Amino acid sequence: MKKILPIALFNLIALGAAAQHEHHNMQRDTVPAKKAMDTTMQMDHSSPSIMSHAFSRNLSMNRNGSGTAWLPDNAPMYGYMFHTKKWMYMLHGNLFLRYNNQDIARSGSRGGYKFDAPNWVMGMGQTAVGKKGLFRWSAMISFDRPIMGGNGYPLLFQSGETWKGQPLVDRQHPHDMFAELSVGYSHAINKDLDVFGYFGYPGEPALGGTAFMHRPSSLYNPDAPLGHHWQDATHITFGVATFGVRYKNFKLEGSSFTGREPDEDRYNFDKMRFDSWAVRLSYNPTKELSLQVSQGFVKSPEPLHPDEDVKRTTASVIHAKRFSNGAMLNSAAVWGYNRVDKNHQEHSFLAESAFSWKKNAIYGKYEFVEKSTEELVLDEHKYGHDGKFPVSAVTLGVNRKIFNIGKTDFSIGTQATLYFPEKPLQGIYGKNPWAYQVFIRVSPGLMR
């Protein structure tokens, strides 16, 4: 960790400083095209200084989410942009240097604390192919595993995946070092109609909305959602192929992918299986809204329960509001539902918002999730084999940018979470355990 953190910091700062000079040069080219970028349907992609959406030459790049998912056109973008005569490149990421304490009052027996550094870096490039084609690639890496260890970081009521053959509970698993390596191609039939294909190893299927790591409403929060494995856990899938069609502001797509979740070796490439499927319908009715609903069949996601398949349904609304003074309000509502059989059906929901102005941001999140006896590794004799326990949590946080180097922002932040477990769980977790964390955030600046 002592060696990796300075390297990660150096890379972010160096890329930001290098991008600053390139950014100023680009501004002279892009300012005349601003109106065309806002209308999105009038872009001239013969110019290398204008970047479109990754899967459409006729949509704004601000609509880029994770995988092939959409964000609103008004969503902010944070990153560094470079261009050559033929290619456009963008780099973005997030790094939190933090102290995290779950259950600060020690009201239960499952809390923990840790100094750690959740992080990810993603790069992408795209180039025009003829007059109507667009080719793109993306690569995302994370140093979670070498920094945090194999069992990740403490997070009360979190569950999913394993370490040393045992289920992880009250901890968020580290992400794989190679979180995405993908390519895609889209072809514009006309300005209203695109067809596209996407392949990732790993990648993200068309199941769920934009993953939490890429939603503007959750960028300030270091923690994964408690409903992560109900809503967007397939954002790292070792083997995914997606095909879709866009008509105006509607998009229909389908994926074949590997259902098994990543294994404990966070440095390797898991076996491609292509044994699962998903379909997703997306609609952006205005520049401020992005909606999706998706359904998927996930084959044997958990290695400890290989005979259990999951039918997953999700729906989400993402909202992005910009104000004349430069302030922004970004929000999301996400629902995810897992069904194994009639005795194992569980819902999850979150609502989150982040309001930013000048150098400041305040954010909050409400979460609800139904966790089973199995998910929380509870005594079946005491809690029942098919027990289901609703859990709610409320998080509030603040973030303040303190300085920048080049195009890289350095911020300080803090947040607190209050959990509301059901009465049967209070003997283990306490009545209302509190979690608290303080952090330094390093991230690319806002692209204007």
RACORGI-V206296 format. One record per pair of residues at least 4 apart in sequence whose C-alpha atoms are under 7 Angstrom apart, sorted by the first residue. I is the first residue (numbers start at 1). GAP is how many residues later the second one is. Records with the same first field share a line. If there is no record, write none. Layout:
I=GAP  GAP
This chain:
1=4  145  146
3=4
4=4
5=4
6=4
7=4
8=4
9=4
10=4
11=4
12=4  396
13=4  392  395
14=4
15=4
16=4  64  390  391  392  428
17=388  389  390
18=4
19=4  61  62  63  388
20=4  386  387
21=4
22=4  60
23=4  58
26=4  23
27=4
29=20
30=4  19  20
33=4
34=4
35=4
36=4  6  7
37=6  23
40=18  19  20
41=17  18  150
43=15
45=5
48=35  36  37  38  39  40
49=34
51=10  37
52=4  5  6  7  8  9
53=4  6  7  8  10  11
54=7  10  82
55=130  131  141
56=130  132  138
57=77
58=133
60=13
62=11  12  13  14  15
63=7  8  9  10
64=6  7
65=4  5  6  145  149
66=144  145  148
67=136  137  138
68=138
69=140  141
70=140  220
71=4  219  247
72=212  215  216  217  218  246  247  248
73=214  215
74=213  214  246  247  248
75=245
77=369  370
78=14  366  367  368  369
79=11  12  13  365  366  367  368
80=10  11  12  364
81=8  9  10
82=6  7  8
83=4  5  6
84=4
86=41
87=38  39  40
88=37  38  39
89=35  36  37
90=33  34  35
91=31  32  33
92=29  30  31  352
93=27  28  29  350  351
94=25  26  27  348  349
95=22  23  24  25  346  347  348
96=21  22  23  126  343  344  345  346
97=19  20  342  343  344
98=17  18  19  339  340  341  342
99=15  16  17  338  339  340
100=13  14  15  336  337  338
101=11  12  13  334  335  336
102=9  10  11  52  53  54  332  333  334
103=4  8  9  330  331  332
104=330  331  332
105=329
106=5
107=322  323  326
108=320  321  322
109=319  320
110=60  319
111=45
112=42
113=41
116=31  32
117=30
118=26  104
119=23  24  25
120=21  22  23
121=19  20  21
122=17  18  19
123=15  16  17
124=13  14  15
125=11  12  13
126=8  9  10  11
127=7  8  9
128=5  6  7
129=4  5  6
132=55  56
133=53  54  55
134=51  52  53
135=49  50  51
136=47  48  49
137=45  46  47
138=43  44  45
139=41  42  43
140=38  39  40  41
141=36  37  38  39
142=33  34  35  36  37
143=4  34
144=4  30  31
145=4  5  29  30  121
148=4  5
150=13  24
151=12  22  23
152=19  20  21  22
153=18  19  20
154=16  17  18
155=15  16  17
156=14  15
157=12  13  69
158=11  12  13  14  68
159=9  10  11  12  13  216  217
160=7  8  9  69
161=6  7  12  141
162=4  5  6  102
163=4  5  101
169=207
175=4  91
176=90  91
177=89  90
179=23  57
180=20  21  22  23  56
181=19  20  21  22
182=17  18  19  20  21
183=15  16  17
184=13  14  15
185=11  12  13
186=8  9  10  11
187=7  8  9
188=5  6  7
189=4  5
192=55  56
193=53  54  55
194=51  52  53
195=49  50  51
196=47  48  49
197=45  46  47
198=43  44  45
199=41  42  43
200=4  39  40  41
201=37  38  39
202=34  35  36  37
203=32  33  34  35  36  37
204=30  31  32  33  36
205=29  35  37  50  52
206=47  48  49  72  73  74
207=71  72  73  87  88  89
208=23  24  86  106  107
209=83  107
210=4  5
211=4  21  24
212=6
213=5  6
214=5
215=4
216=114
217=113  114  115  135  136  137
224=4
226=143
227=4  121  142
228=4  5
229=4
230=106  107  108  118
231=83  104  105
237=21  24
238=20  31  32  33  34
239=18  19  33  34  35
240=15  16  17  18
241=14  15  16
242=11  12  13  14
243=10  11  12
244=8  9  10
245=6  7  8
246=4  5  6
247=4
249=34  35  36
250=32  33  34
251=30  31  32
252=28  29  30
253=26  27  28
254=24  25  26
255=22  23  24
256=18  20  21  22
257=17  18  19  20
258=14  15  16  17  18
259=16  17  39  40  41  42
260=39  40  41  42
261=40  41
262=8
275=24
276=21  22  23
277=19  20  21
278=17  18  19
279=15  16  17
280=12  13  14  15
281=11  12  13
282=9  10  11
283=7  8  9
284=5  6  7
285=4
288=31  32  33
289=29  30  31
290=27  28  29
291=25  26  27
292=23  24  25
293=21  22  23
294=19  20  21
295=17  18  19
296=15  16  17
297=13  14  15
298=11  12  13
299=10  11
300=6  7  8  9
301=8
302=4
308=32
309=31
310=28  29  30
311=27  28  29
312=25  26  27
313=23  24  25
314=21  22  23
315=19  20  21
316=17  18  19
317=15  16  17
318=13  14  15
319=11  12  13
320=9  10  11
321=7  8  9
322=4  5  6  7
323=4  5
326=31
327=29  30  31
328=27  28  29
329=25  26  27
330=23  24  25
331=21  22  23
332=19  20  21
333=17  18  19
334=15  16  17
335=13  14  15
336=11  12  13
337=9  10  11
338=7  8  9
339=5  6  7
340=4  5
341=4
343=43
346=24
347=22  23
348=20  21  22
349=18  19  20
350=15  16  17  18
351=14  15  16
352=12  13  14
353=10  11  12
354=7  8  9  10
355=6  7  8
356=4  5  6
357=4
359=41  42
360=39  40  41
361=37  38  39
362=35  36  37
363=33  34  35
364=31  32  33
365=29  30  31
366=27  28  29
367=25  26  27
368=23  24  25
369=21  22  23
370=18  19  20  21
371=4  5  17  18  19
372=4  14  15  16  17
373=4  5  7  10  12  13  14  15
374=4
378=5
379=4
380=4  5
383=4
389=33
390=31  32
391=29  30  31
392=27  28  29
393=24  25  26  27
394=23  24  25
395=20  21  22  23
396=19  20  21
397=17  18  19
398=15  16  17
399=12  13  14  15
400=11  12  13
401=8  9  10  11
402=8  9  10
403=6  7
404=4  5  6
405=4
407=37  38
408=34  35  36  37
409=33  34  35  36
410=31  32  33
411=29  30  31
412=27  28  29
413=25  26  27
414=23  24  25
415=21  22  23
416=19  20  21
417=17  18  19
418=14  15  16  17
419=13  14  15
420=12
421=4  5  10
422=4
425=4
426=4  5
429=4
